[in-house]
């Protein structure tokens, strides 16, 4: 039987527990939740801080990169003293300082399909905080295969986007989105990135994940939210299911 919150934990999370939409039951659900975060760059750093501090019980961090000095302006979880460390280990150390009750697992490698097939079904929700199209497509496919909800985000220059994908609801997936907008393959190194934008998108990924875990998602699955950082403007678009999508439209949701 899941353990209830200790008195010290109830006191710590009091400002959340008094919200009727969360309450003690919701806080305990977070304590027993398992969240997989793929990528600990700008998106991941922002999302992880809020997942950890809000009381998520178990986080799994996957990333093969090391901390570089050029990361520091936007990857605010890291310090100058951690340059050269594996990002997942640097993030774990900082997150433990924020909330020692959070159980943090680290995997210091990029997630391939085999690793995703192992990790995805062990978690309650997945956050895609990676920075390339191939990874996003692979993560999307594995989440659909194992019926695990996914919050996918991306940011470049002054622009950001975020979408919830929920296989249980048969929502359009990231593959459907790719067919519509042909996502750019430019990297932050090539195109640049405004730090507050990538942090805002990562924060929103945590926001959606936390409420989705309580069955109170603030957005419909398959609804794309885009952010224009130069004008501080949000827009949203309903993504239709692409009939030729080999992921969400495949029979029995199997990857072919």
C-alpha angles and dihedrals in degrees: 000000000000115000117249121234115280118238091254090052093048088052092048094052096037095120090057096041092056089062104096091216089061108025123158092300093056093047090052090050088056090049090058096040124112116210125188115208115191110198128022099209125108095314095042096047092054095044095045095054092056096041090051098043092045091060109262105166101214132024127182115200121198123185135124098203130102127226112268128188090244089061095061101081092062106017094072097175090074130076132211089252090061096060107129095027124116105267094231092054093045090049092048092053093050093044092051088055089054096046120001091187092068113098108222125194119191131201113186099205140076113269114251124186093269093053092045091052087054098044107034098066090050092064137068097222137002129219115204105209096158125125107223138070097234092056093046092052092048093048091047091052094049093047090052091046092054097035094241120145117246133203108200123191139176137179137183134162104340095329132096139174137190135183138177115223117194118180091190089062092044089236125172109272137217089270089061090051091050090055090055105043107018096224117235120255093208115127128219087252090059101036104023129231134233107229099221091053096055090043091050092053092048090049090051090051089057090045093055094043094050094051094040088057087059092048088249101108112178091214138042118250111257093028112126116213117197127190128205106201095190091061100024089235129148123202131180134205132188108234112216119219109260106231092214095050108131090206114046097020097046115112112266088003091273122154111241 
